Amino acid sequence: MSAIIEVKNLSHTYSIGTPFEHKAVVNMNFTVEKGEFLGIIGHTGSGKSTLMQHLNGLLKPTEGEILLGGENIHKDKQTTRAARFRVGLVFQYPEHQIFEETVYKDIAFGPKNMGLSADEIHQRVLRAAAFVGLKEEDLELSPFNLSGGQMRRVAIAGVIAMEPEVIIFDEPTAGLDPAGCKSLLSNIKDYQKATGATVLMVSHSMDDVALLADRLLVLNEGSVEMLATPSQVFVHAERLQQIGLTVPQVTALFLRLKQLGISVDPATYTLDSAVAQLLSLKGGKRHA
């Protein structure tokens, strides 16, 4: 794979020269590979939201640069504008950004701003609606008459309809019930598989990112703490807890089993792997 995003020496300081000066991001360096699913985790105030807004040009770095496909997104105004279409950003509670009178018009808003033909816009709206689980008959409804979960799907479809190369989700399941969370995460993963898009997802749920992400970016105090596969990250459970994070429930259980002297892998984070190990242990006892 090749890098689609390169973050080089990125720093961002708010309110420079005032009593409220605050360094939100400090000398970050990492790359995101084309087509990967990158989970982003960190305690409140670790720099997650500030980083997200840099990746599609909403914020300009105090120092450093963001490269998209090898090009600095702040090279000029045209490049920055193009980057905002190439990198879609779904904010936390995106349903608060809905404003059109029908679902169709809201999903079509982004593609219209791209200057696409009416036919292309129509096809994109239908595709995006299907990806998030909206039915064609929903498109003429007022989004404000939908449930909160359905409104969120409309907002996400509006970003998907622009068919960005990279799509960033900031806590996409916040406030949803367990069934809604599972359904929406399944939609996101299906979308990535079908389109090959690069997906970045900020989440407080270790269980969610553990199951979905190829790699995890762990942020701490505005800096990169770790960047590795889930199993390589969760083996450092003690360090994660020191910086205010948890580990998946399965990992927490297997860490405890390890502490009790049972021969298991403390970096286990999937239910399938957990079951396989426990069955193996049971089989071993049976043969003893």
C-alpha positions as CSV (number, residue, x, y, z in Angstrom):
1,M,0.0,0.0,0.0
2,S,1.0,3.6,-0.5
3,A,0.3,6.6,1.8
4,I,-2.8,8.6,1.0
5,I,-2.2,11.0,3.9
6,E,1.1,12.1,5.4
7,V,1.1,14.2,8.6
8,K,4.5,15.9,8.9
9,N,5.7,17.8,12.0
10,L,2.1,19.0,12.6
11,S,1.5,21.4,15.5
12,H,-1.4,23.6,16.2
13,T,-1.7,26.2,18.9
14,Y,-4.9,28.0,19.7
15,S,-5.2,31.7,20.8
16,I,-1.5,32.4,20.3
17,G,-0.2,35.4,22.3
18,T,-3.2,35.5,24.6
19,P,-3.7,34.1,28.2
20,F,-5.7,31.3,26.6
21,E,-2.9,30.0,24.4
22,H,-3.1,26.2,24.2
23,K,-1.1,23.7,22.3
24,A,-3.6,21.1,21.0
25,V,-1.4,19.2,18.7
26,V,2.4,18.9,19.2
27,N,4.8,17.7,16.4
28,M,2.6,14.9,15.1
29,N,4.1,12.6,12.4
30,F,2.3,9.6,10.9
31,T,0.9,8.3,7.6
32,V,-2.4,6.7,6.6
33,E,-2.2,4.0,3.9
34,K,-4.6,4.1,1.0
35,G,-7.6,1.8,1.6
36,E,-6.9,1.2,5.3
37,F,-9.3,1.5,8.2
38,L,-7.5,3.6,10.9
39,G,-9.0,3.8,14.4
40,I,-8.1,7.0,16.4
41,I,-8.3,6.9,20.1
42,G,-7.3,9.2,22.9
43,H,-8.5,10.8,26.1
44,T,-10.6,13.9,26.1
45,G,-8.3,16.8,25.1
46,S,-5.7,14.5,23.4
47,G,-6.0,16.4,20.1
48,K,-8.4,14.1,18.2
49,S,-10.8,16.8,17.0
50,T,-8.1,19.3,16.1
51,L,-6.3,16.6,14.1
52,M,-9.5,15.7,12.2
53,Q,-10.1,19.3,11.2
54,H,-6.5,19.6,9.8
55,L,-6.9,16.5,7.6
56,N,-9.4,18.2,5.3
57,G,-8.2,21.7,5.6
58,L,-10.7,23.2,8.0
59,L,-7.7,24.2,10.2
60,K,-4.3,25.4,9.0
61,P,-1.3,24.1,10.9
62,T,0.7,26.5,13.1
63,E,3.6,24.4,12.0
64,G,4.1,21.4,9.7
65,E,2.0,20.2,6.8
66,I,-0.6,17.7,5.7
67,L,0.0,15.9,2.4
68,L,-2.9,14.4,0.5
69,G,-1.6,12.1,-2.3
70,G,1.8,13.7,-1.9
71,E,0.6,17.3,-2.2
72,N,0.4,19.9,0.5
73,I,-3.4,20.6,1.0
74,H,-2.6,24.3,1.7
75,K,-0.5,24.8,-1.4
76,D,-3.2,27.2,-2.7
77,K,-6.9,27.9,-2.3
78,Q,-7.9,25.6,-5.1
79,T,-5.9,22.7,-3.6
80,T,-7.5,23.3,-0.2
81,R,-11.0,23.4,-1.7
82,A,-10.3,20.2,-3.6
83,A,-9.0,18.5,-0.4
84,R,-12.4,19.2,1.3
85,F,-14.1,17.1,-1.4
86,R,-11.5,14.4,-1.4
87,V,-11.5,14.1,2.4
88,G,-15.0,13.9,3.8
89,L,-15.5,14.7,7.5
90,V,-18.6,13.4,9.4
91,F,-18.7,15.4,12.7
92,Q,-20.0,14.0,15.9
93,Y,-23.8,14.3,15.9
94,P,-23.9,15.2,12.2
95,E,-27.7,15.3,12.2
96,H,-27.4,18.7,13.7
97,Q,-26.1,19.9,10.3
98,I,-29.2,18.8,8.4
99,F,-31.1,21.8,7.0
100,E,-32.8,20.8,3.6
101,E,-36.5,20.2,3.3
102,T,-36.2,16.6,2.0
103,V,-33.8,13.7,2.6
104,Y,-32.9,13.8,-1.2
105,K,-32.0,17.5,-1.2
106,D,-29.8,17.1,1.9
107,I,-27.9,14.2,0.5
108,A,-27.5,16.0,-2.9
109,F,-26.2,19.2,-1.3
110,G,-22.5,18.2,-1.4
111,P,-22.5,16.8,-5.0
112,K,-24.3,19.9,-6.2
113,N,-21.5,22.1,-4.8
114,M,-19.1,19.9,-6.8
115,G,-20.7,21.1,-10.0
116,L,-21.9,17.6,-11.1
117,S,-24.6,16.9,-13.6
118,A,-28.2,16.3,-12.4
119,D,-28.0,12.7,-13.5
120,E,-24.7,12.1,-11.7
121,I,-26.1,13.7,-8.6
122,H,-29.1,11.5,-8.7
123,Q,-27.1,8.3,-9.0
124,R,-24.8,9.4,-6.2
125,V,-27.8,10.1,-3.9
126,L,-29.3,6.7,-4.6
127,R,-25.9,4.9,-4.0
128,A,-25.2,6.8,-0.8
129,A,-28.7,6.2,0.6
130,A,-28.4,2.5,-0.1
131,F,-25.0,2.4,1.7
132,V,-26.4,3.8,4.9
133,G,-29.6,1.7,4.8
134,L,-32.1,4.3,3.7
135,K,-34.9,3.2,1.4
136,E,-35.7,5.0,-1.9
137,E,-39.1,6.0,-0.5
138,D,-37.4,7.8,2.4
139,L,-35.8,10.3,0.0
140,E,-38.8,12.6,-0.3
141,L,-39.5,12.7,3.4
142,S,-38.5,15.6,5.6
143,P,-35.4,14.6,7.5
144,F,-36.8,16.3,10.6
145,N,-39.6,13.7,10.7
146,L,-37.1,10.9,11.0
147,S,-35.7,9.3,14.2
148,G,-32.3,10.5,15.5
149,G,-30.6,7.4,14.1
150,Q,-32.1,7.8,10.7
151,M,-31.2,11.5,10.6
152,R,-27.6,10.5,11.3
153,R,-27.7,8.2,8.3
154,V,-29.0,11.0,6.2
155,A,-26.1,13.2,7.3
156,I,-23.5,10.5,6.7
157,A,-25.0,9.8,3.2
158,G,-24.5,13.4,2.4
159,V,-20.8,13.0,2.9
160,I,-20.6,9.6,1.2
161,A,-22.4,11.1,-1.9
162,M,-19.4,13.2,-2.6
163,E,-17.5,9.9,-2.9
164,P,-14.4,11.1,-1.1
165,E,-11.1,9.2,-1.2
166,V,-10.9,9.5,2.5
167,I,-13.8,9.6,5.0
168,I,-13.4,10.6,8.6
169,F,-16.0,9.7,11.2
170,D,-15.9,11.5,14.6
171,E,-17.7,9.3,17.1
172,P,-20.3,8.1,14.6
173,T,-22.2,6.0,17.1
174,A,-22.4,8.5,19.9
175,G,-25.9,8.5,21.5
176,L,-27.1,5.5,19.6
177,D,-28.5,2.3,21.2
178,P,-26.6,-0.9,20.8
179,A,-28.6,-2.1,17.9
180,G,-28.2,1.2,16.1
181,C,-24.5,1.2,16.8
182,K,-24.0,-2.3,15.4
183,S,-26.1,-1.5,12.3
184,L,-24.3,1.8,11.5
185,L,-20.8,0.3,12.0
186,S,-21.7,-2.5,9.7
187,N,-22.8,0.1,7.1
188,I,-19.5,1.9,7.4
189,K,-17.4,-1.3,7.0
190,D,-19.5,-2.4,4.0
191,Y,-19.0,1.0,2.4
192,Q,-15.3,0.7,2.8
193,K,-15.2,-2.8,1.4
194,A,-17.3,-1.8,-1.6
195,T,-15.5,1.4,-2.5
196,G,-12.0,0.9,-1.3
197,A,-12.1,4.2,0.5
198,T,-9.7,5.1,3.3
199,V,-11.6,5.3,6.5
200,L,-10.5,7.1,9.8
201,M,-12.8,6.7,12.8
202,V,-12.5,8.5,16.1
203,S,-14.1,6.4,18.9
204,H,-14.2,6.1,22.6
205,S,-15.3,2.5,22.2
206,M,-12.3,0.2,22.2
207,D,-14.5,-2.7,21.3
208,D,-15.6,-1.0,18.1
209,V,-12.2,0.1,16.9
210,A,-10.7,-3.2,17.8
211,L,-13.0,-5.1,15.5
212,L,-13.0,-2.6,12.6
213,A,-9.5,-1.1,12.4
214,D,-6.5,-2.3,10.6
215,R,-4.3,0.0,12.8
216,L,-4.9,2.2,15.8
217,L,-3.5,5.7,16.3
218,V,-3.3,6.4,20.0
219,L,-3.1,10.1,20.9
220,N,-1.9,11.5,24.3
221,E,-1.5,15.2,25.2
222,G,-1.6,16.2,21.6
223,S,1.1,13.8,20.5
224,V,1.3,10.3,18.9
225,E,1.6,7.7,21.7
226,M,1.3,4.6,19.5
227,L,0.5,3.6,15.9
228,A,0.2,-0.2,15.4
229,T,-2.2,-3.0,14.9
230,P,-4.9,-3.6,17.6
231,S,-3.1,-6.6,19.0
232,Q,0.2,-4.6,19.2
233,V,-1.6,-1.7,20.9
234,F,-3.6,-3.7,23.4
235,V,-0.6,-5.6,24.7
236,H,0.3,-2.3,26.3
237,A,-2.9,-2.2,28.4
238,E,-1.2,-0.8,31.4
239,R,0.1,2.1,29.5
240,L,-3.3,2.7,27.9
241,Q,-4.8,2.9,31.3
242,Q,-2.1,5.3,32.5
243,I,-3.1,7.8,29.8
244,G,-6.8,7.5,30.6
245,L,-7.9,4.8,28.1
246,T,-9.5,1.4,28.6
247,V,-9.1,-1.8,26.6
248,P,-11.8,-4.0,25.0
249,Q,-13.8,-6.1,27.4
250,V,-12.3,-9.3,26.0
251,T,-8.8,-8.0,26.5
252,A,-9.5,-6.9,30.1
253,L,-10.7,-10.4,30.8
254,F,-7.7,-12.1,29.2
255,L,-5.3,-9.8,31.1
256,R,-6.9,-10.9,34.3
257,L,-6.6,-14.6,33.3
258,K,-2.9,-14.0,32.6
259,Q,-2.4,-12.4,36.0
260,L,-4.0,-15.5,37.5
261,G,-1.4,-17.7,35.9
262,I,-3.5,-19.0,33.0
263,S,-1.7,-19.5,29.7
264,V,-3.6,-17.1,27.4
265,D,-2.6,-14.2,25.1
266,P,-3.2,-11.0,27.0
267,A,-3.5,-9.0,23.7
268,T,-6.7,-11.0,22.7
269,Y,-9.4,-8.6,21.6
270,T,-11.8,-10.6,19.4
271,L,-14.5,-12.9,20.7
272,D,-13.6,-15.6,18.1
273,S,-10.0,-15.7,19.3
274,A,-11.1,-15.7,22.9
275,V,-13.4,-18.7,22.4
276,A,-10.7,-20.6,20.5
277,Q,-8.2,-20.1,23.3
278,L,-10.7,-21.1,26.0
279,L,-11.8,-24.2,24.1
280,S,-8.1,-25.1,23.7
281,L,-7.5,-24.7,27.4
282,K,-10.6,-26.8,28.2
283,G,-9.4,-29.5,25.8
284,G,-6.0,-29.5,27.4
285,K,-7.5,-30.1,30.8
286,R,-9.6,-32.9,29.4
287,H,-6.5,-34.7,28.2
288,A,-4.6,-34.2,31.5
